């Protein structure tokens, strides 16, 4: 009888302690968003008219999934030039994969090409990579800076002047005979 009472008391005491520990725990908020996100290289050079891709955004431990978008782009004088970079141009694109075994003449290659209306520079919304296409040929040469907005479960972070974009003219491509 004493043994049963001792076991019952121990179990009840253990249950009370476990319940107290469980309910005294602090619940953390949904995710984390770092104020010190950055690119590994803070300058990105794009040759006008050519395809280019930057490094992805270093998120400094921020929770995923996240959504990244550009807010403003400024020229060297600090003037907002969003209208230049948000304008869409007709850009040649591939509509199917190139196959070197079957695509041996201009007609078969051209059949896999199409035209799409795209902005010259896009920010990949899942990782912050800046992607430039041949539409950059329509943009003026110069230095630009970009503001990004990163959103995840923890909130929204505005990253002012996160990267400098240098838009330059390149040399003509030469091919040896």
Backbone as JSON Lines, residues from 0, in Angstrom:
{"i":0,"aa":"X","n":[0.82,-1.18,0.0],"ca":[0.0,0.0,0.0],"c":[0.86,1.25,0.0]}
{"i":1,"aa":"X","n":[1.87,1.26,0.9],"ca":[2.78,2.41,0.93],"c":[3.54,2.53,-0.38]}
{"i":2,"aa":"X","n":[3.87,1.39,-0.95],"ca":[4.63,1.38,-2.21],"c":[3.78,1.98,-3.32]}
{"i":3,"aa":"X","n":[2.52,1.62,-3.39],"ca":[1.63,2.16,-4.43],"c":[1.42,3.66,-4.26]}
{"i":4,"aa":"X","n":[1.28,4.09,-3.01],"ca":[1.1,5.51,-2.75],"c":[2.34,6.3,-3.16]}
{"i":5,"aa":"X","n":[3.52,5.75,-2.9],"ca":[4.78,6.41,-3.26],"c":[4.91,6.51,-4.79]}
{"i":6,"aa":"X","n":[4.55,5.47,-5.51],"ca":[4.61,5.48,-6.98],"c":[3.62,6.49,-7.53]}
{"i":7,"aa":"X","n":[2.41,6.5,-6.99],"ca":[1.38,7.44,-7.44],"c":[1.81,8.88,-7.18]}
{"i":8,"aa":"X","n":[2.37,9.14,-6.04],"ca":[2.85,10.48,-5.71],"c":[3.97,10.9,-6.65]}
{"i":9,"aa":"X","n":[4.88,10.01,-6.94],"ca":[6.0,10.3,-7.85],"c":[5.49,10.59,-9.26]}
{"i":10,"aa":"X","n":[4.55,9.81,-9.73],"ca":[3.99,10.01,-11.08],"c":[3.27,11.35,-11.15]}
{"i":11,"aa":"X","n":[2.44,11.65,-10.12],"ca":[1.73,12.93,-10.12],"c":[2.7,14.11,-10.05]}
{"i":12,"aa":"X","n":[3.71,14.01,-9.24],"ca":[4.72,15.07,-9.13],"c":[5.45,15.25,-10.46]}
{"i":13,"aa":"X","n":[5.79,14.16,-11.11],"ca":[6.46,14.22,-12.42],"c":[5.53,14.83,-13.46]}
{"i":14,"aa":"X","n":[4.27,14.5,-13.42],"ca":[3.28,15.06,-14.35],"c":[3.13,16.56,-14.14]}
{"i":15,"aa":"X","n":[3.1,17.0,-12.9],"ca":[2.99,18.43,-12.6],"c":[4.23,19.18,-13.08]}
{"i":16,"aa":"X","n":[5.4,18.63,-12.85],"ca":[6.65,19.27,-13.29],"c":[6.7,19.36,-14.82]}
{"i":17,"aa":"X","n":[6.36,18.28,-15.51],"ca":[6.36,18.28,-16.98],"c":[5.36,19.29,-17.53]}
{"i":18,"aa":"X","n":[4.19,19.37,-16.94],"ca":[3.18,20.32,-17.38],"c":[3.68,21.75,-17.17]}
{"i":19,"aa":"X","n":[4.3,22.01,-16.04],"ca":[4.84,23.35,-15.76],"c":[5.94,23.73,-16.75]}
{"i":20,"aa":"X","n":[6.82,22.8,-17.06],"ca":[7.89,23.06,-18.02],"c":[7.3,23.32,-19.41]}
{"i":21,"aa":"X","n":[6.35,22.52,-19.82],"ca":[5.75,22.65,-21.14],"c":[5.06,24.01,-21.31]}
{"i":22,"aa":"X","n":[4.28,24.44,-20.32],"ca":[3.53,25.69,-20.45],"c":[4.38,26.92,-20.16]}
{"i":23,"aa":"X","n":[5.55,26.75,-19.57],"ca":[6.4,27.91,-19.3],"c":[7.33,28.23,-20.46]}
{"i":24,"aa":"X","n":[7.38,27.38,-21.48],"ca":[8.23,27.63,-22.65],"c":[7.69,28.81,-23.44]}
{"i":25,"aa":"X","n":[8.6,29.61,-23.96],"ca":[8.23,30.76,-24.78],"c":[8.22,30.36,-26.24]}
{"i":26,"aa":"X","n":[7.14,30.68,-26.92],"ca":[7.05,30.38,-28.34],"c":[7.72,31.5,-29.12]}
{"i":27,"aa":"X","n":[8.6,31.13,-30.04],"ca":[9.25,32.11,-30.89],"c":[8.31,32.52,-32.01]}
{"i":28,"aa":"X","n":[8.56,33.71,-32.58],"ca":[7.76,34.21,-33.68],"c":[8.0,33.38,-34.94]}
{"i":29,"aa":"X","n":[7.24,33.69,-35.95],"ca":[7.37,32.98,-37.23],"c":[8.6,33.48,-37.97]}
{"i":30,"aa":"X","n":[9.65,32.69,-38.0],"ca":[10.81,32.97,-38.82],"c":[11.69,34.1,-38.31]}
{"i":31,"aa":"X","n":[12.64,34.46,-39.18],"ca":[13.61,35.5,-38.89],"c":[13.94,36.2,-40.19]}
{"i":32,"aa":"X","n":[14.07,37.51,-40.14],"ca":[14.51,38.28,-41.32],"c":[15.65,39.18,-40.87]}
{"i":33,"aa":"X","n":[16.78,39.03,-41.52],"ca":[17.99,39.74,-41.13],"c":[18.04,41.14,-41.73]}
{"i":34,"aa":"X","n":[18.47,42.13,-40.96],"ca":[18.65,43.48,-41.5],"c":[19.98,43.64,-42.24]}
{"i":35,"aa":"X","n":[20.84,42.62,-42.17],"ca":[22.16,42.74,-42.79],"c":[22.36,41.78,-43.96]}
{"i":36,"aa":"X","n":[21.32,41.57,-44.75],"ca":[21.46,40.78,-45.98],"c":[22.3,41.58,-46.96]}
{"i":37,"aa":"X","n":[23.03,40.86,-47.83],"ca":[23.88,41.53,-48.81],"c":[24.24,40.58,-49.93]}
{"i":38,"aa":"X","n":[24.86,41.12,-50.97],"ca":[25.41,40.3,-52.04],"c":[26.88,40.03,-51.7]}
{"i":39,"aa":"X","n":[27.39,38.86,-52.13],"ca":[28.79,38.53,-51.88],"c":[29.7,39.56,-52.54]}
{"i":40,"aa":"X","n":[29.3,40.04,-53.71],"ca":[30.02,41.1,-54.41],"c":[29.04,42.25,-54.57]}
{"i":41,"aa":"X","n":[29.41,43.44,-54.09],"ca":[28.44,44.54,-54.09],"c":[28.42,45.34,-55.38]}
{"i":42,"aa":"X","n":[29.12,44.87,-56.41],"ca":[29.11,45.52,-57.71],"c":[28.89,44.47,-58.79]}
{"i":43,"aa":"X","n":[27.98,44.74,-59.72],"ca":[27.63,43.79,-60.77],"c":[27.73,44.51,-62.11]}
{"i":44,"aa":"X","n":[28.59,44.02,-63.0],"ca":[28.79,44.64,-64.31],"c":[28.06,43.86,-65.37]}
{"i":45,"aa":"X","n":[27.26,44.58,-66.17],"ca":[26.49,43.99,-67.26],"c":[26.97,44.62,-68.56]}
{"i":46,"aa":"X","n":[27.34,43.78,-69.51],"ca":[27.66,44.27,-70.85],"c":[26.34,44.38,-71.6]}
{"i":47,"aa":"X","n":[26.06,45.58,-72.13],"ca":[24.78,45.82,-72.79],"c":[24.54,44.83,-73.92]}
{"i":48,"aa":"X","n":[23.32,44.28,-73.95],"ca":[22.93,43.36,-75.0],"c":[23.3,41.92,-74.76]}
{"i":49,"aa":"X","n":[23.97,41.63,-73.66],"ca":[24.38,40.26,-73.37],"c":[23.7,39.74,-72.11]}
{"i":50,"aa":"X","n":[23.61,38.44,-72.05],"ca":[23.0,37.78,-70.89],"c":[24.01,37.79,-69.74]}
{"i":51,"aa":"X","n":[23.55,38.12,-68.54],"ca":[24.41,38.13,-67.36],"c":[23.57,37.73,-66.14]}
{"i":52,"aa":"X","n":[24.26,37.2,-65.15],"ca":[23.59,36.74,-63.93],"c":[24.5,37.03,-62.74]}
{"i":53,"aa":"X","n":[23.95,37.65,-61.7],"ca":[24.74,37.98,-60.51],"c":[24.75,36.81,-59.53]}
{"i":54,"aa":"X","n":[25.5,36.99,-58.46],"ca":[25.42,36.06,-57.35],"c":[24.05,36.22,-56.69]}
{"i":55,"aa":"X","n":[23.63,35.2,-55.95],"ca":[22.37,35.33,-55.22],"c":[22.58,36.15,-53.96]}
{"i":56,"aa":"X","n":[21.51,36.58,-53.37],"ca":[21.53,37.37,-52.15],"c":[21.96,36.5,-50.98]}
{"i":57,"aa":"X","n":[22.9,36.97,-50.19],"ca":[23.31,36.26,-48.97],"c":[22.35,36.7,-47.87]}
{"i":58,"aa":"X","n":[21.53,35.77,-47.41],"ca":[20.39,36.13,-46.55],"c":[20.71,36.18,-45.06]}
{"i":59,"aa":"X","n":[21.91,35.86,-44.65],"ca":[22.35,35.97,-43.26],"c":[21.41,35.24,-42.29]}
{"i":60,"aa":"X","n":[21.0,34.03,-42.67],"ca":[20.19,33.21,-41.78],"c":[18.7,33.51,-41.79]}
{"i":61,"aa":"X","n":[18.24,34.33,-42.7],"ca":[16.81,34.64,-42.78],"c":[16.02,33.39,-43.16]}
{"i":62,"aa":"X","n":[14.82,33.31,-42.67],"ca":[13.96,32.15,-42.92],"c":[13.52,32.11,-44.38]}
{"i":63,"aa":"X","n":[13.38,30.91,-44.88],"ca":[12.84,30.73,-46.23],"c":[11.48,30.05,-46.08]}
{"i":64,"aa":"X","n":[10.59,30.16,-47.02],"ca":[10.73,30.84,-48.31],"c":[10.65,32.35,-48.14]}
{"i":65,"aa":"X","n":[11.28,33.04,-49.09],"ca":[11.23,34.48,-49.09],"c":[10.91,34.98,-50.49]}
{"i":66,"aa":"X","n":[10.46,36.2,-50.56],"ca":[10.14,36.82,-51.84],"c":[10.96,38.1,-51.95]}
{"i":67,"aa":"X","n":[11.73,38.2,-53.04],"ca":[12.61,39.35,-53.26],"c":[12.11,40.1,-54.48]}
{"i":68,"aa":"X","n":[12.03,41.42,-54.38],"ca":[11.66,42.23,-55.55],"c":[12.41,43.55,-55.48]}
{"i":69,"aa":"X","n":[12.66,44.13,-56.67],"ca":[13.31,45.43,-56.66],"c":[12.27,46.51,-56.49]}
{"i":70,"aa":"X","n":[12.64,47.52,-55.7],"ca":[11.72,48.61,-55.39],"c":[12.04,49.82,-56.25]}
{"i":71,"aa":"X","n":[13.31,50.25,-56.22],"ca":[13.74,51.41,-57.0],"c":[15.13,51.16,-57.55]}
{"i":72,"aa":"X","n":[15.4,51.81,-58.69],"ca":[16.73,51.84,-59.27],"c":[17.08,53.31,-59.47]}
{"i":73,"aa":"X","n":[18.3,53.68,-59.06],"ca":[18.76,55.06,-59.12],"c":[19.94,55.17,-60.08]}
{"i":74,"aa":"X","n":[20.03,56.31,-60.78],"ca":[21.21,56.54,-61.61],"c":[22.32,57.12,-60.73]}
{"i":75,"aa":"X","n":[23.45,57.48,-61.34],"ca":[24.6,57.96,-60.58],"c":[24.31,59.24,-59.8]}
{"i":76,"aa":"X","n":[23.37,60.06,-60.29],"ca":[23.04,61.31,-59.6],"c":[22.03,61.11,-58.47]}
{"i":77,"aa":"X","n":[21.48,59.89,-58.33],"ca":[20.51,59.6,-57.28],"c":[19.07,59.73,-57.73]}
{"i":78,"aa":"X","n":[18.86,60.01,-59.01],"ca":[17.51,60.15,-59.56],"c":[16.89,58.76,-59.78]}
{"i":79,"aa":"X","n":[15.62,58.59,-59.43],"ca":[14.92,57.32,-59.64],"c":[14.67,57.12,-61.13]}
{"i":80,"aa":"X","n":[15.1,55.97,-61.66],"ca":[14.96,55.66,-63.09],"c":[14.2,54.34,-63.29]}
{"i":81,"aa":"X","n":[13.2,54.12,-62.46],"ca":[12.42,52.88,-62.53],"c":[11.79,52.68,-63.91]}
{"i":82,"aa":"X","n":[11.36,53.77,-64.53],"ca":[10.66,53.66,-65.82],"c":[11.57,53.06,-66.9]}
{"i":83,"aa":"X","n":[12.88,53.33,-66.84],"ca":[13.81,52.74,-67.81],"c":[13.87,51.22,-67.66]}
{"i":84,"aa":"X","n":[13.93,50.75,-66.42],"ca":[14.14,49.33,-66.16],"c":[12.86,48.51,-66.12]}
{"i":85,"aa":"X","n":[11.71,49.17,-66.03],"ca":[10.45,48.42,-66.02],"c":[9.8,48.35,-67.4]}
{"i":86,"aa":"X","n":[10.36,49.07,-68.37],"ca":[9.83,49.03,-69.73],"c":[10.13,47.67,-70.35]}
{"i":87,"aa":"X","n":[9.17,47.12,-71.09],"ca":[9.33,45.8,-71.7],"c":[9.73,45.95,-73.17]}
{"i":88,"aa":"X","n":[10.61,45.06,-73.6],"ca":[11.1,45.05,-74.98],"c":[10.89,43.66,-75.57]}
{"i":89,"aa":"X","n":[10.81,43.59,-76.89],"ca":[10.71,42.3,-77.57],"c":[12.11,41.68,-77.61]}
{"i":90,"aa":"X","n":[12.24,40.52,-77.0],"ca":[13.53,39.85,-76.84],"c":[13.44,38.47,-77.47]}
{"i":91,"aa":"X","n":[14.44,38.07,-78.28],"ca":[14.43,36.7,-78.8],"c":[14.7,35.69,-77.68]}
{"i":92,"aa":"X","n":[13.91,34.62,-77.65],"ca":[14.05,33.58,-76.62],"c":[13.96,32.2,-77.26]}
{"i":93,"aa":"X","n":[14.46,31.23,-76.53],"ca":[14.32,29.83,-76.96],"c":[12.97,29.33,-76.47]}
{"i":94,"aa":"X","n":[12.22,28.65,-77.36],"ca":[10.94,28.07,-76.97],"c":[11.05,26.56,-76.75]}
{"i":95,"aa":"X","n":[12.16,25.98,-77.18],"ca":[12.44,24.55,-76.98],"c":[13.95,24.39,-76.86]}
{"i":96,"aa":"X","n":[14.36,23.28,-76.32],"ca":[15.79,23.02,-76.11],"c":[16.5,22.75,-77.44]}
{"i":97,"aa":"X","n":[17.72,23.26,-77.56],"ca":[18.55,23.0,-78.73],"c":[19.11,21.58,-78.63]}
{"i":98,"aa":"X","n":[19.04,20.83,-79.72],"ca":[19.57,19.47,-79.76],"c":[20.58,19.41,-80.9]}
{"i":99,"aa":"X","n":[21.88,19.27,-80.6],"ca":[22.9,19.27,-81.65],"c":[22.8,18.07,-82.59]}
{"i":100,"aa":"X","n":[22.1,17.02,-82.18],"ca":[21.96,15.84,-83.04],"c":[20.93,16.05,-84.15]}
{"i":101,"aa":"X","n":[19.89,16.86,-83.86],"ca":[18.83,17.05,-84.85],"c":[18.78,18.46,-85.43]}
{"i":102,"aa":"X","n":[19.26,19.44,-84.7],"ca":[19.19,20.83,-85.15],"c":[20.46,21.19,-85.92]}
{"i":103,"aa":"X","n":[20.51,20.8,-87.19],"ca":[21.73,20.95,-87.97],"c":[21.67,22.07,-89.0]}
{"i":104,"aa":"X","n":[20.49,22.66,-89.22],"ca":[20.42,23.76,-90.18],"c":[19.67,24.93,-89.56]}
{"i":105,"aa":"X","n":[19.73,26.06,-90.25],"ca":[19.15,27.29,-89.74],"c":[17.64,27.18,-89.56]}
{"i":106,"aa":"X","n":[16.96,26.47,-90.42],"ca":[15.5,26.36,-90.34],"c":[15.06,25.63,-89.06]}
{"i":107,"aa":"X","n":[15.73,24.53,-88.71],"ca":[15.34,23.79,-87.5],"c":[15.69,24.56,-86.23]}
{"i":108,"aa":"X","n":[16.79,25.31,-86.29],"ca":[17.15,26.14,-85.13],"c":[16.16,27.29,-84.99]}
{"i":109,"aa":"X","n":[15.83,27.95,-86.08],"ca":[14.9,29.08,-86.05],"c":[13.51,28.66,-85.59]}
{"i":110,"aa":"X","n":[13.13,27.41,-85.86],"ca":[11.82,26.92,-85.43],"c":[11.72,26.86,-83.9]}
{"i":111,"aa":"X","n":[12.85,26.78,-83.22],"ca":[12.86,26.72,-81.76],"c":[13.07,28.09,-81.12]}
{"i":112,"aa":"X","n":[13.07,29.12,-81.93],"ca":[13.25,30.47,-81.42],"c":[11.92,31.22,-81.5]}
{"i":113,"aa":"X","n":[11.72,32.1,-80.55],"ca":[10.52,32.92,-80.53],"c":[10.85,34.3,-79.99]}
{"i":114,"aa":"X","n":[9.84,35.09,-79.74],"ca":[10.02,36.44,-79.21],"c":[9.1,36.59,-78.0]}
{"i":115,"aa":"X","n":[9.65,37.2,-76.94],"ca":[8.86,37.46,-75.73],"c":[9.04,38.92,-75.32]}
{"i":116,"aa":"X","n":[8.04,39.46,-74.67],"ca":[8.11,40.83,-74.17],"c":[8.6,40.78,-72.72]}
{"i":117,"aa":"X","n":[9.84,41.23,-72.5],"ca":[10.47,41.13,-71.18],"c":[11.11,42.45,-70.77]}
{"i":118,"aa":"X","n":[11.25,42.63,-69.45],"ca":[12.04,43.75,-68.95],"c":[13.52,43.37,-69.07]}
{"i":119,"aa":"X","n":[14.43,44.34,-69.26],"ca":[15.83,44.01,-69.49],"c":[16.55,43.4,-68.28]}
{"i":120,"aa":"X","n":[16.12,43.76,-67.08],"ca":[16.75,43.23,-65.86],"c":[15.64,42.74,-64.94]}
{"i":121,"aa":"X","n":[15.82,41.53,-64.43],"ca":[14.83,40.9,-63.55],"c":[15.54,40.45,-62.28]}
{"i":122,"aa":"X","n":[14.87,40.56,-61.14],"ca":[15.39,40.02,-59.89],"c":[14.62,38.73,-59.61]}
{"i":123,"aa":"X","n":[15.35,37.63,-59.49],"ca":[14.74,36.34,-59.18],"c":[14.1,36.44,-57.8]}
{"i":124,"aa":"X","n":[12.8,36.22,-57.73],"ca":[12.09,36.48,-56.47],"c":[12.36,35.46,-55.37]}
{"i":125,"aa":"X","n":[12.94,34.32,-55.68],"ca":[13.19,33.34,-54.62],"c":[14.58,33.45,-54.01]}
{"i":126,"aa":"X","n":[15.57,33.97,-54.76],"ca":[16.93,34.04,-54.2],"c":[17.64,35.37,-54.41]}
{"i":127,"aa":"X","n":[17.01,36.33,-55.1],"ca":[17.59,37.65,-55.27],"c":[18.62,37.78,-56.37]}
{"i":128,"aa":"X","n":[18.83,36.75,-57.16],"ca":[19.78,36.82,-58.27],"c":[19.28,37.84,-59.29]}
{"i":129,"aa":"X","n":[20.19,38.7,-59.75],"ca":[19.84,39.68,-60.77],"c":[20.17,39.07,-62.12]}
{"i":130,"aa":"X","n":[19.18,39.04,-63.0],"ca":[19.35,38.4,-64.31],"c":[19.11,39.44,-65.4]}
{"i":131,"aa":"X","n":[20.09,39.59,-66.29],"ca":[20.0,40.54,-67.4],"c":[19.88,39.76,-68.7]}
{"i":132,"aa":"X","n":[19.08,40.29,-69.63],"ca":[18.93,39.65,-70.94],"c":[19.38,40.62,-72.03]}
{"i":133,"aa":"X","n":[19.19,40.24,-73.27],"ca":[19.67,41.08,-74.38],"c":[18.91,42.4,-74.49]}
{"i":134,"aa":"X","n":[17.84,42.58,-73.75],"ca":[17.11,43.85,-73.74],"c":[17.9,44.99,-73.11]}
{"i":135,"aa":"X","n":[19.01,44.67,-72.44],"ca":[19.85,45.73,-71.86],"c":[20.49,46.61,-72.93]}
{"i":136,"aa":"X","n":[20.45,46.17,-74.18],"ca":[20.98,46.98,-75.28],"c":[20.22,48.31,-75.39]}
{"i":137,"aa":"X","n":[18.98,48.35,-74.91],"ca":[18.15,49.54,-74.98],"c":[18.36,50.49,-73.8]}
{"i":138,"aa":"X","n":[19.14,50.09,-72.82],"ca":[19.38,50.92,-71.63],"c":[20.63,51.78,-71.82]}
{"i":139,"aa":"X","n":[20.65,52.97,-71.22],"ca":[21.85,53.81,-71.33],"c":[23.0,53.29,-70.47]}
{"i":140,"aa":"X","n":[24.21,53.46,-70.98],"ca":[25.41,53.1,-70.23],"c":[25.47,53.96,-68.97]}
{"i":141,"aa":"X","n":[25.93,53.36,-67.86],"ca":[26.06,54.14,-66.63],"c":[26.1,53.27,-65.4]}
{"i":142,"aa":"X","n":[26.19,53.92,-64.26],"ca":[26.2,53.24,-62.97],"c":[24.85,53.46,-62.3]}
{"i":143,"aa":"X","n":[24.3,52.39,-61.76],"ca":[22.99,52.43,-61.12],"c":[23.07,51.71,-59.78]}
{"i":144,"aa":"X","n":[22.21,52.08,-58.85],"ca":[22.09,51.35,-57.59],"c":[20.64,50.9,-57.44]}
{"i":145,"aa":"X","n":[20.45,49.84,-56.67],"ca":[19.13,49.21,-56.58],"c":[18.72,49.03,-55.12]}
{"i":146,"aa":"X","n":[17.44,49.29,-54.86],"ca":[16.82,48.97,-53.56],"c":[16.03,47.68,-53.73]}
{"i":147,"aa":"X","n":[16.15,46.78,-52.78],"ca":[15.38,45.54,-52.79],"c":[14.46,45.48,-51.59]}
{"i":148,"aa":"X","n":[13.36,44.75,-51.76],"ca":[12.44,44.46,-50.65],"c":[12.38,42.95,-50.5]}
{"i":149,"aa":"X","n":[12.7,42.47,-49.29],"ca":[12.68,41.04,-49.01],"c":[11.57,40.78,-48.0]}
{"i":150,"aa":"X","n":[10.7,39.81,-48.32],"ca":[9.57,39.48,-47.46],"c":[9.59,37.99,-47.15]}
{"i":151,"aa":"X","n":[9.37,37.65,-45.9],"ca":[9.18,36.25,-45.5],"c":[8.18,36.22,-44.34]}
{"i":152,"aa":"X","n":[8.07,35.08,-43.67],"ca":[7.07,34.94,-42.6],"c":[7.3,35.91,-41.44]}
{"i":153,"aa":"X","n":[8.54,36.37,-41.27],"ca":[8.86,37.27,-40.17],"c":[8.56,38.74,-40.48]}
{"i":154,"aa":"X","n":[8.34,39.06,-41.75],"ca":[8.04,40.45,-42.09],"c":[8.7,40.88,-43.39]}
{"i":155,"aa":"X","n":[8.95,42.18,-43.5],"ca":[9.52,42.77,-44.71],"c":[10.73,43.61,-44.34]}
{"i":156,"aa":"X","n":[11.78,43.5,-45.14],"ca":[13.0,44.26,-44.91],"c":[13.33,45.02,-46.19]}
{"i":157,"aa":"X","n":[13.54,46.34,-46.11],"ca":[13.94,47.16,-47.25],"c":[15.45,47.31,-47.21]}
{"i":158,"aa":"X","n":[16.11,46.91,-48.28],"ca":[17.56,46.98,-48.37],"c":[17.93,48.09,-49.34]}
{"i":159,"aa":"X","n":[18.29,49.26,-48.8],"ca":[18.59,50.44,-49.61],"c":[19.98,50.31,-50.23]}
{"i":160,"aa":"X","n":[20.07,50.66,-51.52],"ca":[21.34,50.67,-52.26],"c":[22.14,49.39,-52.04]}
{"i":161,"aa":"X","n":[21.49,48.26,-52.17],"ca":[22.08,46.96,-51.87],"c":[23.19,46.57,-52.85]}
{"i":162,"aa":"X","n":[23.08,47.01,-54.1],"ca":[24.08,46.63,-55.1],"c":[24.23,47.74,-56.14]}
{"i":163,"aa":"X","n":[25.45,47.86,-56.65],"ca":[25.73,48.81,-57.72],"c":[25.78,48.03,-59.02]}
{"i":164,"aa":"X","n":[25.05,48.51,-60.01],"ca":[25.01,47.86,-61.32],"c":[25.72,48.76,-62.32]}
{"i":165,"aa":"X","n":[26.78,48.26,-62.94],"ca":[27.5,49.0,-63.97],"c":[27.06,48.47,-65.32]}
{"i":166,"aa":"X","n":[26.48,49.32,-66.12],"ca":[26.03,48.95,-67.46],"c":[27.05,49.52,-68.44]}
{"i":167,"aa":"X","n":[27.77,48.64,-69.15],"ca":[28.87,49.06,-70.01],"c":[28.68,48.53,-71.43]}
{"i":168,"aa":"X","n":[29.34,49.19,-72.38],"ca":[29.39,48.68,-73.74],"c":[30.54,47.69,-73.83]}
{"i":169,"aa":"X","n":[30.35,46.63,-74.6],"ca":[31.38,45.62,-74.76],"c":[31.99,45.66,-76.14]}
{"i":170,"aa":"X","n":[33.07,44.95,-76.28],"ca":[33.7,44.85,-77.59],"c":[32.89,43.9,-78.46]}
{"i":171,"aa":"X","n":[32.99,44.12,-79.76],"ca":[32.33,43.23,-80.69],"c":[32.95,41.84,-80.57]}
{"i":172,"aa":"X","n":[32.1,40.83,-80.62],"ca":[32.6,39.45,-80.51],"c":[33.24,39.06,-81.82]}
{"i":173,"aa":"X","n":[34.45,38.54,-81.76],"ca":[35.14,38.07,-82.95],"c":[35.26,36.56,-82.91]}
{"i":174,"aa":"X","n":[35.09,35.95,-84.06],"ca":[35.22,34.5,-84.16],"c":[36.29,34.2,-85.2]}
{"i":175,"aa":"X","n":[37.23,33.34,-84.84],"ca":[38.28,32.97,-85.81],"c":[37.67,32.08,-86.89]}
{"i":176,"aa":"X","n":[38.17,32.2,-88.13],"ca":[37.61,31.37,-89.22],"c":[37.85,29.89,-89.0]}
